[in-house]
Amino acid sequence: MKLITIAGPPSSGKTAVTIKAIAALQREGVHVGVVKFDSLSTQDQTVYEKQGVAVMSGLSGNLCPDHFFVSNVSDCLSWGAEKGFDLLVIESAGLCNRCAPHIQGVLAVCVIDNLSGVDTPKKIGPMLKMSDVVVITKGDIVSQAEREVFSYRVRQVNANATIINVNGLTGQGGHELGKLLLNAPETPDLEGRLLRFSMPAALCSYCLGQRKIGSDFQMGNVKKMDFK
């Protein structure tokens, strides 16, 4: 089975472009499954089910979605193997630009949209810089010049990735994305595999449920700004 990780900022169109790519693969007889990670709630499972895609959802609740992801990704792979999928897509929650859900040896996709601003690629961390494929969405809403500038800014951040434009509404580019996903290497297991980058570090009093503000209530991994 082949494994894909898909990440990106909120509302960038991750689910929409994934659906279009899967639809193209289904027409070629590829058996695809999806695991969708989110924080508090998700309606994406219904969207995938309407497409006839087997899907599981995982909600991290009060945990960091990326930490929740890495704690469960091996079980996701086992579920996909049991179902006999040819391809398993894991879509992350994408709640912060520091997220780093990509795994060495596993095809990594980052979805980012033209409407986020030309400076956004520089603000996004490992999920863009260390991805193999960058999908740019919502190109139909901006001008050709803006699309080219945005692609150039993405290329400045990640010089080696394959950049592809996909329209999540019309499906334009979905077939090409599907072919890229199908070229992913097989992933027999994840035991001992390395993340491409470390997860965001957080173990402080607020992680443990503290709600009071002030230095007296802060402990653990606390980072302070220097105003001097």
Secondary structure, DSSP 4 states (H G I P E B T S, - for coil): -EEEEEE-STTSSHHHHHHHHHHHHHHTT--EEEEEEESS---HHHHHHHTT-EEEEEE-TTS-HHHHHHHHHHHHHHHHHHHT-SEEEEE----STT----BTTSEEEEEEEGGG-TTHHHH--HHHHT-SEEEEE-GGGS-HHHHHHHHHHHHHH-SSSEEEE--TTT-TTHHHHHHHHHTSPB-S--TT--BSSPPPP--BTTTTT----SGGG--BS-------
